[in-house]
Amino acid sequence: MCRHRPPCPAANAADHTAARVVASHPEQGWYLLCNGVVIFDDTGELAPDGFVTEPHRARPLSLAA
């Protein structure tokens, strides 16, 4: 899918979210990356093979009394 040089990281690479954005829909909360991964504002991801990564936001810290 990636046609520029240097090529973007593959969809299964550890740094796959470093790929270039090729379609941006912030009003809907998602972005298509050059490697075919769709990333969502809630930190979830959808890979080209259909694998879903659940949102992985940090949990809020509880305050000690």
All heavy atoms as a GROMACS GRO file, in nm:
protein
  489
    1MET      N    1   0.083  -0.119   0.000
    1MET     CA    2   0.000   0.000   0.000
    1MET      C    3   0.088   0.126   0.000
    1MET      O    4   0.053   0.225  -0.060
    1MET     CB    5  -0.090  -0.004   0.123
    1MET     CG    6  -0.200   0.095   0.120
    1MET     SD    7  -0.311   0.070   0.260
    1MET     CE    8  -0.465   0.087   0.178
    2CYS      N    9   0.200   0.122   0.067
    2CYS     CA   10   0.288   0.238   0.080
    2CYS      C   11   0.371   0.255  -0.047
    2CYS      O   12   0.442   0.165  -0.088
    2CYS     CB   13   0.378   0.218   0.201
    2CYS     SG   14   0.485   0.354   0.237
    3ARG      N   15   0.363   0.372  -0.109
    3ARG     CA   16   0.434   0.397  -0.234
    3ARG      C   17   0.543   0.502  -0.222
    3ARG      O   18   0.604   0.539  -0.320
    3ARG     CB   19   0.335   0.439  -0.342
    3ARG     CG   20   0.238   0.329  -0.372
    3ARG     CD   21   0.134   0.375  -0.470
    3ARG     NE   22   0.032   0.273  -0.480
    3ARG     CZ   23  -0.017   0.231  -0.593
    3ARG    NH1   24   0.020   0.284  -0.706
    3ARG    NH2   25  -0.108   0.137  -0.594
    4HIS      N   26   0.567   0.554  -0.104
    4HIS     CA   27   0.670   0.656  -0.089
    4HIS      C   28   0.796   0.596  -0.024
    4HIS      O   29   0.794   0.484   0.024
    4HIS     CB   30   0.618   0.776  -0.008
    4HIS     CG   31   0.550   0.737   0.119
    4HIS    ND1   32   0.414   0.723   0.127
    4HIS    CD2   33   0.597   0.706   0.240
    4HIS    CE1   34   0.381   0.688   0.248
    4HIS    NE2   35   0.490   0.675   0.319
    5ARG      N   36   0.903   0.674  -0.027
    5ARG     CA   37   1.030   0.628   0.029
    5ARG      C   38   1.073   0.723   0.139
    5ARG      O   39   1.059   0.843   0.123
    5ARG     CB   40   1.138   0.624  -0.080
    5ARG     CG   41   1.107   0.524  -0.188
    5ARG     CD   42   1.135   0.385  -0.139
    5ARG     NE   43   1.099   0.287  -0.242
    5ARG     CZ   44   1.012   0.190  -0.222
    5ARG    NH1   45   0.953   0.175  -0.107
    5ARG    NH2   46   0.986   0.105  -0.318
    6PRO      N   47   1.122   0.677   0.250
    6PRO     CA   48   1.127   0.538   0.290
    6PRO      C   49   0.986   0.487   0.317
    6PRO      O   50   0.897   0.564   0.353
    6PRO     CB   51   1.211   0.538   0.417
    6PRO     CG   52   1.192   0.674   0.474
    6PRO     CD   53   1.172   0.765   0.356
    7PRO      N   54   0.967   0.356   0.301
    7PRO     CA   55   0.832   0.301   0.322
    7PRO      C   56   0.790   0.308   0.469
    7PRO      O   57   0.874   0.308   0.559
    7PRO     CB   58   0.845   0.157   0.275
    7PRO     CG   59   0.990   0.125   0.283
    7PRO     CD   60   1.063   0.254   0.261
    8CYS      N   61   0.661   0.316   0.489
    8CYS     CA   62   0.606   0.318   0.625
    8CYS      C   63   0.621   0.181   0.689
    8CYS      O   64   0.631   0.080   0.620
    8CYS     CB   65   0.458   0.356   0.621
    8CYS     SG   66   0.429   0.528   0.578
    9PRO      N   67   0.619   0.177   0.823
    9PRO     CA   68   0.624   0.048   0.892
    9PRO      C   69   0.504  -0.038   0.852
    9PRO      O   70   0.394   0.014   0.829
    9PRO     CB   71   0.617   0.084   1.040
    9PRO     CG   72   0.646   0.229   1.048
    9PRO     CD   73   0.612   0.288   0.916
   10ALA      N   74   0.524  -0.168   0.845
   10ALA     CA   75   0.416  -0.261   0.811
   10ALA      C   76   0.308  -0.260   0.920
   10ALA      O   77   0.334  -0.219   1.034
   10ALA     CB   78   0.472  -0.401   0.795
   11ALA      N   79   0.190  -0.305   0.885
   11ALA     CA   80   0.078  -0.307   0.978
   11ALA      C   81   0.105  -0.393   1.101
   11ALA      O   82   0.051  -0.370   1.208
   11ALA     CB   83  -0.048  -0.355   0.908
   12ASN      N   84   0.192  -0.493   1.087
   12ASN     CA   85   0.221  -0.582   1.200
   12ASN      C   86   0.351  -0.544   1.273
   12ASN      O   87   0.394  -0.616   1.364
   12ASN     CB   88   0.226  -0.727   1.155
   12ASN     CG   89   0.331  -0.752   1.049
   12ASN    OD1   90   0.395  -0.659   0.999
   12ASN    ND2   91   0.347  -0.877   1.012
   13ALA      N   92   0.412  -0.434   1.237
   13ALA     CA   93   0.535  -0.387   1.303
   13ALA      C   94   0.501  -0.320   1.436
   13ALA      O   95   0.392  -0.267   1.454
   13ALA     CB   96   0.610  -0.290   1.213
   14ALA      N   97   0.597  -0.322   1.526
   14ALA     CA   98   0.576  -0.261   1.658
   14ALA      C   99   0.547  -0.111   1.647
   14ALA      O  100   0.470  -0.056   1.725
   14ALA     CB  101   0.698  -0.285   1.747
   15ASP      N  102   0.606  -0.045   1.547
   15ASP     CA  103   0.588   0.100   1.530
   15ASP      C  104   0.488   0.133   1.418
   15ASP      O  105   0.497   0.236   1.354
   15ASP     CB  106   0.722   0.167   1.504
   15ASP     CG  107   0.791   0.116   1.378
   15ASP    OD1  108   0.750   0.011   1.326
   15ASP    OD2  109   0.886   0.181   1.333
   16HIS      N  110   0.388   0.047   1.398
   16HIS     CA  111   0.293   0.062   1.286
   16HIS      C  112   0.217   0.194   1.288
   16HIS      O  113   0.176   0.242   1.184
   16HIS     CB  114   0.195  -0.055   1.282
   16HIS     CG  115   0.109  -0.065   1.403
   16HIS    ND1  116   0.149  -0.132   1.516
   16HIS    CD2  117  -0.014  -0.017   1.430
   16HIS    CE1  118   0.054  -0.126   1.606
   16HIS    NE2  119  -0.046  -0.055   1.556
   17THR      N  120   0.200   0.256   1.403
   17THR     CA  121   0.126   0.383   1.408
   17THR      C  122   0.210   0.501   1.361
   17THR      O  123   0.159   0.613   1.351
   17THR     CB  124   0.072   0.412   1.549
   17THR    OG1  125   0.181   0.413   1.642
   17THR    CG2  126  -0.031   0.308   1.591
   18ALA      N  127   0.337   0.477   1.326
   18ALA     CA  128   0.422   0.583   1.272
   18ALA      C  129   0.400   0.603   1.122
   18ALA      O  130   0.457   0.694   1.062
   18ALA     CB  131   0.569   0.551   1.298
   19ALA      N  132   0.315   0.522   1.060
   19ALA     CA  133   0.286   0.536   0.917
   19ALA      C  134   0.213   0.666   0.889
   19ALA      O  135   0.148   0.724   0.977
   19ALA     CB  136   0.202   0.417   0.870
   20ARG      N  137   0.223   0.713   0.767
   20ARG     CA  138   0.157   0.838   0.726
   20ARG      C  139   0.006   0.823   0.722
   20ARG      O  140  -0.047   0.719   0.686
   20ARG     CB  141   0.202   0.878   0.586
   20ARG     CG  142   0.344   0.923   0.578
   20ARG     CD  143   0.374   0.973   0.438
   20ARG     NE  144   0.516   1.000   0.422
   20ARG     CZ  145   0.569   1.045   0.311
   20ARG    NH1  146   0.494   1.068   0.206
   20ARG    NH2  147   0.698   1.068   0.305
   21VAL      N  148  -0.062   0.930   0.757
   21VAL     CA  149  -0.209   0.934   0.747
   21VAL      C  150  -0.245   0.961   0.601
   21VAL      O  151  -0.195   1.056   0.541
   21VAL     CB  152  -0.267   1.045   0.838
   21VAL    CG1  153  -0.416   1.060   0.816
   21VAL    CG2  154  -0.236   1.016   0.984
   22VAL      N  155  -0.331   0.875   0.544
   22VAL     CA  156  -0.373   0.894   0.405
   22VAL      C  157  -0.519   0.937   0.394
   22VAL      O  158  -0.560   0.989   0.291
   22VAL     CB  159  -0.349   0.767   0.319
   22VAL    CG1  160  -0.201   0.740   0.305
   22VAL    CG2  161  -0.421   0.646   0.374
   23ALA      N  162  -0.597   0.916   0.500
   23ALA     CA  163  -0.735   0.964   0.505
   23ALA      C  164  -0.764   1.005   0.649
   23ALA      O  165  -0.739   0.929   0.741
   23ALA     CB  166  -0.832   0.857   0.460
   24SER      N  167  -0.814   1.126   0.665
   24SER     CA  168  -0.838   1.181   0.797
   24SER      C  169  -0.985   1.216   0.812
   24SER      O  170  -1.041   1.290   0.731
   24SER     CB  171  -0.751   1.306   0.814
   24SER     OG  172  -0.776   1.368   0.936
   25HIS      N  173  -1.048   1.161   0.915
   25HIS     CA  174  -1.189   1.191   0.944
   25HIS      C  175  -1.204   1.219   1.093
   25HIS      O  176  -1.268   1.143   1.166
   25HIS     CB  177  -1.278   1.074   0.900
   25HIS     CG  178  -1.283   1.058   0.752
   25HIS    ND1  179  -1.365   1.134   0.673
   25HIS    CD2  180  -1.210   0.981   0.669
   25HIS    CE1  181  -1.344   1.102   0.546
   25HIS    NE2  182  -1.250   1.010   0.541
   26PRO      N  183  -1.145   1.330   1.140
   26PRO     CA  184  -1.152   1.361   1.283
   26PRO      C  185  -1.295   1.383   1.333
   26PRO      O  186  -1.323   1.357   1.450
   26PRO     CB  187  -1.068   1.488   1.296
   26PRO     CG  188  -1.064   1.547   1.160
   26PRO     CD  189  -1.075   1.433   1.063
   27GLU      N  190  -1.383   1.427   1.245
   27GLU     CA  191  -1.522   1.446   1.287
   27GLU      C  192  -1.590   1.314   1.320
   27GLU      O  193  -1.687   1.309   1.394
   27GLU     CB  194  -1.602   1.522   1.178
   27GLU     CG  195  -1.634   1.442   1.054
   27GLU     CD  196  -1.518   1.423   0.955
   27GLU    OE1  197  -1.408   1.477   0.977
   27GLU    OE2  198  -1.538   1.352   0.855
   28GLN      N  199  -1.537   1.204   1.264
   28GLN     CA  200  -1.589   1.070   1.293
   28GLN      C  201  -1.497   0.994   1.388
   28GLN      O  202  -1.531   0.885   1.432
   28GLN     CB  203  -1.605   0.990   1.164
   28GLN     CG  204  -1.708   1.049   1.071
   28GLN     CD  205  -1.716   0.974   0.939
   28GLN    OE1  206  -1.639   0.882   0.913
   28GLN    NE2  207  -1.811   1.013   0.856
   29GLY      N  208  -1.380   1.048   1.416
   29GLY     CA  209  -1.290   0.989   1.513
   29GLY      C  210  -1.199   0.880   1.462
   29GLY      O  211  -1.155   0.796   1.538
   30TRP      N  212  -1.166   0.880   1.330
   30TRP     CA  213  -1.076   0.777   1.279
   30TRP      C  214  -0.985   0.830   1.170
   30TRP      O  215  -1.013   0.932   1.108
   30TRP     CB  216  -1.152   0.655   1.229
   30TRP     CG  217  -1.245   0.679   1.113
   30TRP    CD1  218  -1.375   0.718   1.119
   30TRP    CD2  219  -1.214   0.666   0.974
   30TRP    NE1  220  -1.427   0.730   0.994
   30TRP    CE2  221  -1.331   0.698   0.901
   30TRP    CE3  222  -1.101   0.630   0.903
   30TRP    CZ2  223  -1.336   0.694   0.763
   30TRP    CZ3  224  -1.107   0.626   0.764
   30TRP    CH2  225  -1.224   0.658   0.696
   31TYR      N  226  -0.873   0.757   1.151
   31TYR     CA  227  -0.770   0.793   1.054
   31TYR      C  228  -0.718   0.666   0.988
   31TYR      O  229  -0.692   0.567   1.057
   31TYR     CB  230  -0.652   0.864   1.123
   31TYR     CG  231  -0.695   0.984   1.201
   31TYR    CD1  232  -0.745   0.972   1.330
   31TYR    CD2  233  -0.690   1.111   1.144
   31TYR    CE1  234  -0.788   1.083   1.401
   31TYR    CE2  235  -0.731   1.222   1.215
   31TYR     CZ  236  -0.781   1.207   1.343
   31TYR     OH  237  -0.823   1.318   1.413
   32LEU      N  238  -0.703   0.670   0.856
   32LEU     CA  239  -0.647   0.557   0.782
   32LEU      C  240  -0.500   0.584   0.758
   32LEU      O  241  -0.462   0.689   0.705
   32LEU     CB  242  -0.718   0.538   0.648
   32LEU     CG  243  -0.660   0.432   0.555
   32LEU    CD1  244  -0.669   0.294   0.616
   32LEU    CD2  245  -0.731   0.437   0.419
   33LEU      N  246  -0.416   0.490   0.798
   33LEU     CA  247  -0.272   0.503   0.778
   33LEU      C  248  -0.231   0.436   0.648
   33LEU      O  249  -0.302   0.351   0.595
   33LEU     CB  250  -0.197   0.439   0.895
   33LEU     CG  251  -0.230   0.495   1.034
   33LEU    CD1  252  -0.147   0.423   1.139
   33LEU    CD2  253  -0.209   0.644   1.039
   34CYS      N  254  -0.116   0.472   0.598
   34CYS     CA  255  -0.064   0.422   0.472
   34CYS      C  256  -0.049   0.269   0.471
   34CYS      O  257  -0.060   0.207   0.367
   34CYS     CB  258   0.071   0.488   0.444
   34CYS     SG  259   0.139   0.453   0.284
   35ASN      N  260  -0.028   0.210   0.586
   35ASN     CA  261  -0.011   0.065   0.594
   35ASN      C  262  -0.143  -0.010   0.608
   35ASN      O  263  -0.146  -0.131   0.628
   35ASN     CB  264   0.084   0.029   0.709
   35ASN     CG  265   0.037   0.082   0.842
   35ASN    OD1  266  -0.074   0.129   0.856
   35ASN    ND2  267   0.125   0.076   0.940
   36GLY      N  268  -0.254   0.062   0.598
   36GLY     CA  269  -0.386  -0.001   0.602
   36GLY      C  270  -0.449  -0.007   0.739
   36GLY      O  271  -0.563  -0.053   0.753
   37VAL      N  272  -0.380   0.036   0.841
   37VAL     CA  273  -0.434   0.036   0.978
   37VAL      C  274  -0.526   0.156   0.995
   37VAL      O  275  -0.496   0.266   0.949
   37VAL     CB  276  -0.320   0.042   1.082
   37VAL    CG1  277  -0.374   0.057   1.223
   37VAL    CG2  278  -0.232  -0.082   1.072
   38VAL      N  279  -0.640   0.133   1.059
   38VAL     CA  280  -0.730   0.241   1.096
   38VAL      C  281  -0.713   0.264   1.245
   38VAL      O  282  -0.724   0.169   1.324
   38VAL     CB  283  -0.877   0.206   1.065
   38VAL    CG1  284  -0.971   0.317   1.110
   38VAL    CG2  285  -0.896   0.178   0.916
   39ILE      N  286  -0.682   0.387   1.283
   39ILE     CA  287  -0.670   0.420   1.425
   39ILE      C  288  -0.787   0.509   1.463
   39ILE      O  289  -0.835   0.589   1.384
   39ILE     CB  290  -0.534   0.485   1.460
   39ILE    CG1  291  -0.510   0.612   1.378
   39ILE    CG2  292  -0.421   0.386   1.440
   39ILE    CD1  293  -0.386   0.688   1.421
   40PHE      N  294  -0.832   0.492   1.586
   40PHE     CA  295  -0.948   0.564   1.636
   40PHE      C  296  -0.907   0.657   1.749
   40PHE      O  297  -0.810   0.632   1.820
   40PHE     CB  298  -1.054   0.466   1.685
   40PHE     CG  299  -1.105   0.375   1.576
   40PHE    CD1  300  -1.049   0.250   1.556
   40PHE    CD2  301  -1.207   0.418   1.492
   40PHE    CE1  302  -1.095   0.167   1.456
   40PHE    CE2  303  -1.253   0.336   1.390
   40PHE     CZ  304  -1.197   0.210   1.372
   41ASP      N  305  -0.984   0.764   1.768
   41ASP     CA  306  -0.956   0.861   1.873
   41ASP      C  307  -0.954   0.798   2.012
   41ASP      O  308  -0.886   0.848   2.101
   41ASP     CB  309  -1.058   0.974   1.872
   41ASP     CG  310  -1.035   1.073   1.759
   41ASP    OD1  311  -0.928   1.068   1.696
   41ASP    OD2  312  -1.126   1.154   1.733
   42ASP      N  313  -1.026   0.690   2.032
   42ASP     CA  314  -1.030   0.626   2.164
   42ASP      C  315  -0.911   0.532   2.186
   42ASP      O  316  -0.910   0.458   2.282
   42ASP     CB  317  -1.161   0.553   2.185
   42ASP     CG  318  -1.177   0.430   2.097
   42ASP    OD1  319  -1.090   0.402   2.012
   42ASP    OD2  320  -1.278   0.359   2.114
   43THR      N  321  -0.813   0.534   2.096
   43THR     CA  322  -0.689   0.456   2.096
   43THR      C  323  -0.707   0.312   2.049
   43THR      O  324  -0.613   0.235   2.052
   43THR     CB  325  -0.615   0.456   2.234
   43THR    OG1  326  -0.692   0.383   2.329
   43THR    CG2  327  -0.587   0.597   2.282
   44GLY      N  328  -0.825   0.276   2.002
   44GLY     CA  329  -0.844   0.145   1.942
   44GLY      C  330  -0.788   0.145   1.800
   44GLY      O  331  -0.762   0.250   1.741
   45GLU      N  332  -0.767   0.025   1.745
   45GLU     CA  333  -0.711   0.011   1.611
   45GLU      C  334  -0.778  -0.105   1.538
   45GLU      O  335  -0.823  -0.201   1.600
   45GLU     CB  336  -0.560  -0.017   1.618
   45GLU     CG  337  -0.482   0.090   1.687
   45GLU     CD  338  -0.336   0.053   1.708
   45GLU    OE1  339  -0.292  -0.055   1.660
   45GLU    OE2  340  -0.265   0.129   1.773
   46LEU      N  341  -0.780  -0.096   1.406
   46LEU     CA  342  -0.829  -0.203   1.320
   46LEU      C  343  -0.723  -0.228   1.215
   46LEU      O  344  -0.690  -0.138   1.136
   46LEU     CB  345  -0.961  -0.163   1.254
   46LEU     CG  346  -1.022  -0.262   1.156
   46LEU    CD1  347  -1.052  -0.395   1.224
   46LEU    CD2  348  -1.148  -0.203   1.095
   47ALA      N  349  -0.668  -0.349   1.214
   47ALA     CA  350  -0.563  -0.386   1.118
   47ALA      C  351  -0.624  -0.430   0.987
   47ALA      O  352  -0.742  -0.469   0.982
   47ALA     CB  353  -0.477  -0.498   1.176
   48PRO      N  354  -0.548  -0.428   0.877
   48PRO     CA  355  -0.601  -0.468   0.747
   48PRO      C  356  -0.651  -0.613   0.744
   48PRO      O  357  -0.738  -0.647   0.666
   48PRO     CB  358  -0.484  -0.450   0.651
   48PRO     CG  359  -0.382  -0.371   0.723
   48PRO     CD  360  -0.411  -0.380   0.867
   49ASP      N  361  -0.596  -0.698   0.831
   49ASP     CA  362  -0.639  -0.838   0.834
   49ASP      C  363  -0.762  -0.860   0.921
   49ASP      O  364  -0.809  -0.971   0.941
   49ASP     CB  365  -0.526  -0.929   0.882
   49ASP     CG  366  -0.481  -0.900   1.025
   49ASP    OD1  367  -0.539  -0.810   1.090
   49ASP    OD2  368  -0.388  -0.967   1.072
   50GLY      N  369  -0.818  -0.750   0.977
   50GLY     CA  370  -0.938  -0.757   1.059
   50GLY      C  371  -0.912  -0.768   1.208
   50GLY      O  372  -1.005  -0.769   1.288
   51PHE      N  373  -0.785  -0.777   1.248
   51PHE     CA  374  -0.752  -0.785   1.390
   51PHE      C  375  -0.785  -0.653   1.458
   51PHE      O  376  -0.751  -0.547   1.407
   51PHE     CB  377  -0.603  -0.818   1.408
   51PHE     CG  378  -0.563  -0.834   1.551
   51PHE    CD1  379  -0.593  -0.950   1.620
   51PHE    CD2  380  -0.498  -0.732   1.618
   51PHE    CE1  381  -0.557  -0.965   1.753
   51PHE    CE2  382  -0.462  -0.745   1.750
   51PHE     CZ  383  -0.491  -0.862   1.819
   52VAL      N  384  -0.851  -0.660   1.571
   52VAL     CA  385  -0.893  -0.542   1.645
   52VAL      C  386  -0.808  -0.528   1.771
   52VAL      O  387  -0.789  -0.624   1.845
   52VAL     CB  388  -1.041  -0.552   1.685
   52VAL    CG1  389  -1.083  -0.437   1.775
   52VAL    CG2  390  -1.129  -0.556   1.561
   53THR      N  391  -0.757  -0.408   1.794
   53THR     CA  392  -0.689  -0.375   1.918
   53THR      C  393  -0.785  -0.289   1.998
   53THR      O  394  -0.826  -0.182   1.952
   53THR     CB  395  -0.558  -0.298   1.892
   53THR    OG1  396  -0.474  -0.378   1.811
   53THR    CG2  397  -0.488  -0.265   2.022
   54GLU      N  398  -0.823  -0.338   2.115
   54GLU     CA  399  -0.915  -0.263   2.201
   54GLU      C  400  -0.850  -0.133   2.246
   54GLU      O  401  -0.727  -0.124   2.253
   54GLU     CB  402  -0.952  -0.348   2.323
   54GLU     CG  403  -1.029  -0.473   2.288
   54GLU     CD  404  -1.167  -0.444   2.232
   54GLU    OE1  405  -1.230  -0.345   2.274
   54GLU    OE2  406  -1.211  -0.521   2.146
   55PRO      N  407  -0.929  -0.032   2.278
   55PRO     CA  408  -0.873   0.092   2.330
   55PRO      C  409  -0.784   0.063   2.451
   55PRO      O  410  -0.815  -0.024   2.532
   55PRO     CB  411  -0.996   0.174   2.371
   55PRO     CG  412  -1.104   0.121   2.284
   55PRO     CD  413  -1.075  -0.025   2.266
   56HIS      N  414  -0.674   0.135   2.460
   56HIS     CA  415  -0.578   0.109   2.567
   56HIS      C  416  -0.540   0.238   2.638
   56HIS      O  417  -0.424   0.269   2.656
   56HIS     CB  418  -0.455   0.038   2.513
   56HIS     CG  419  -0.396   0.100   2.389
   56HIS    ND1  420  -0.446   0.071   2.265
   56HIS    CD2  421  -0.297   0.188   2.371
   56HIS    CE1  422  -0.377   0.139   2.175
   56HIS    NE2  423  -0.287   0.212   2.237
   57ARG      N  424  -0.640   0.309   2.680
   57ARG     CA  425  -0.617   0.431   2.757
   57ARG      C  426  -0.565   0.395   2.896
   57ARG      O  427  -0.600   0.292   2.951
   57ARG     CB  428  -0.746   0.510   2.774
   57ARG     CG  429  -0.798   0.566   2.646
   57ARG     CD  430  -0.918   0.652   2.674
   57ARG     NE  431  -0.990   0.674   2.552
   57ARG     CZ  432  -1.107   0.734   2.545
   57ARG    NH1  433  -1.164   0.776   2.655
   57ARG    NH2  434  -1.167   0.751   2.432
   58ALA      N  435  -0.488   0.483   2.951
   58ALA     CA  436  -0.438   0.464   3.088
   58ALA      C  437  -0.554   0.479   3.186
   58ALA      O  438  -0.642   0.563   3.166
   58ALA     CB  439  -0.328   0.564   3.118
   59ARG      N  440  -0.552   0.398   3.289
   59ARG     CA  441  -0.653   0.411   3.393
   59ARG      C  442  -0.621   0.530   3.483
   59ARG      O  443  -0.505   0.555   3.512
   59ARG     CB  444  -0.657   0.285   3.478
   59ARG     CG  445  -0.707   0.165   3.405
   59ARG     CD  446  -0.719   0.049   3.501
   59ARG     NE  447  -0.748  -0.072   3.428
   59ARG     CZ  448  -0.722  -0.191   3.472
   59ARG    NH1  449  -0.667  -0.208   3.589
   59ARG    NH2  450  -0.753  -0.297   3.399
   60PRO      N  451  -0.723   0.600   3.528
   60PRO     CA  452  -0.695   0.712   3.619
   60PRO      C  453  -0.640   0.661   3.751
   60PRO      O  454  -0.678   0.554   3.798
   60PRO     CB  455  -0.831   0.781   3.637
   60PRO     CG  456  -0.930   0.681   3.594
   60PRO     CD  457  -0.863   0.586   3.499
   61LEU      N  458  -0.548   0.734   3.808
   61LEU     CA  459  -0.492   0.698   3.936
   61LEU      C  460  -0.589   0.736   4.046
   61LEU      O  461  -0.651   0.841   4.042
   61LEU     CB  462  -0.359   0.769   3.958
   61LEU     CG  463  -0.248   0.738   3.859
   61LEU    CD1  464  -0.128   0.827   3.885
   61LEU    CD2  465  -0.209   0.592   3.869
   62SER      N  466  -0.601   0.649   4.146
   62SER     CA  467  -0.688   0.685   4.258
   62SER      C  468  -0.606   0.771   4.355
   62SER      O  469  -0.485   0.753   4.370
   62SER     CB  470  -0.739   0.559   4.329
   62SER     OG  471  -0.630   0.483   4.374
   63LEU      N  472  -0.671   0.864   4.416
   63LEU     CA  473  -0.604   0.955   4.508
   63LEU      C  474  -0.606   0.896   4.649
   63LEU      O  475  -0.709   0.848   4.696
   63LEU     CB  476  -0.671   1.091   4.508
   63LEU     CG  477  -0.672   1.163   4.372
   63LEU    CD1  478  -0.754   1.291   4.383
   63LEU    CD2  479  -0.530   1.194   4.330
   64ALA      N  480  -0.493   0.899   4.713
   64ALA     CA  481  -0.486   0.850   4.851
   64ALA      C  482  -0.545   0.955   4.945
   64ALA      O  483  -0.526   1.074   4.926
   64ALA     CB  484  -0.340   0.823   4.889
   65ALA      N  485  -0.617   0.909   5.045
   65ALA     CA  486  -0.682   1.003   5.140
   65ALA      C  487  -0.592   1.036   5.254
   65ALA      O  488  -0.505   0.971   5.293
   65ALA     CB  489  -0.813   0.945   5.189
   0.00000   0.00000   0.00000
